[in-house]
């Protein structure tokens, strides 16, 4: 049941003919609609942001279920999983929060600290109302009385959302007023416990668990944190039903997901793809050969071109290799670049983005980064490789959050996939012809307490 | 019920007292931070384990139920 990826503006319009008339109200749990296999579902088909009038014309008003938990069964049948990276079953998260004693808080997470990912920002620009529908429906499903949207501290984006919320208030769509909270531009700002702290008025720093955020999150209340794409998917499932949702994707991993694509020719963007689409198709590897493919972002893993060529964008394919679809980052490293140089830049960035709260991460990541840089610069001694291995083992699973684990996963995949390059570098050579940096690294590492607020 | 030692790595500042008291269960890494064995605390060490928990200057060490 795999349909190709691609954002086709004309396809969307064609698919809607005869199904949704302007002004018509879509019934909940509709049977499979014609056009269910047409993408994009989430992003606006016109390419322009879908304003409220456009949103209502295409999707109709959101349909409250009339009580807590009532949407959860549909979400379970749909098989929706979290699109923030962990792919945790959404219905289980909703149930876990609804089961708590206190009145829950719901937070839509659009902080997207991952520099290689643009999909949440793109979605918030393109389809703010699908996200905001999902936020209200998730709040209803868990019985929340307080909802927030957590997003990039980008004035234009914040104004865009403020204006969307004002339009919804005028139209009487939202039952709960949504509070906007901005995230600092830090890699870890979107980590659940950091988010809970920030939304509660503190710094966006990860904290020790237990208690978990779903039990004890924002201001101590049980807190549901869902990625903004997950919420938008929920907004669609609530209207069109589980069978429609499952019309693309695989049996085990249904639906579409947003991906941030970087082709080896330097072009790219955000595209919605059916889960199970071949990676080679998404990255056009036939036309733009790659030295390696990064999947899942900077806590993700490198794949060799051969691996990438036979795998699809799905956890079923990627997890056996220690990789994951994550938040949909796919980057094809051009053949003229050095994977070790790129990886050393990323690991240095990750080391600087450590919150610095846990001893092993604070001490280990900068040392790992420095040794990897020696290797990348062809100045390493045999001791460097031993050091990297030892320090990697020392930081793994010893942090309050998964930052050291994700960093080590990325690093180990680099050493495995670029093993020939390691040998060359140790002999003082490098096969790359271009020193031009490829993967995006934001400028400015945190230097002060305020950088985390 | 068998219990395990766990450390809150945010609170831990690497005093190393726990590793001195309980070398059977706790080593230190090259920066002085505890590496826990991860195994249930045997009966004969429970008293020492409780003392390590109580004496931790950063209140970072705890005994938790083994899951």
Contacts between the chains, C-beta under 8 A, distances in Angstrom:
chain1	res1	chain2	res2	distance
A	207	B	10	6.8
A	208	B	8	4.6
A	208	B	9	7.2
A	208	B	10	5.1
A	208	B	11	7.4
A	357	B	9	7.4
A	357	B	10	4.5
A	358	B	9	3.7
A	358	B	10	5.9
A	358	B	12	7.6
A	359	B	9	6.5
A	359	B	12	6.1
A	359	B	13	7.4
A	359	B	14	5.3
A	359	B	31	5.9
A	359	B	32	7.5
A	359	B	33	3.9
A	360	B	9	6.8
A	360	B	29	6.5
A	360	B	31	7.2
A	360	B	33	5.6
A	361	B	9	7.8
A	363	B	31	4.2
A	363	B	33	7.6
A	364	B	31	7.8
A	394	B	29	5.2
A	394	B	30	7.5
A	394	B	35	7.7
A	398	B	9	6.0
A	398	B	33	7.5
A	398	B	35	7.6
A	399	B	9	6.0
A	400	B	8	7.3
A	400	B	9	5.4
A	400	B	10	5.0
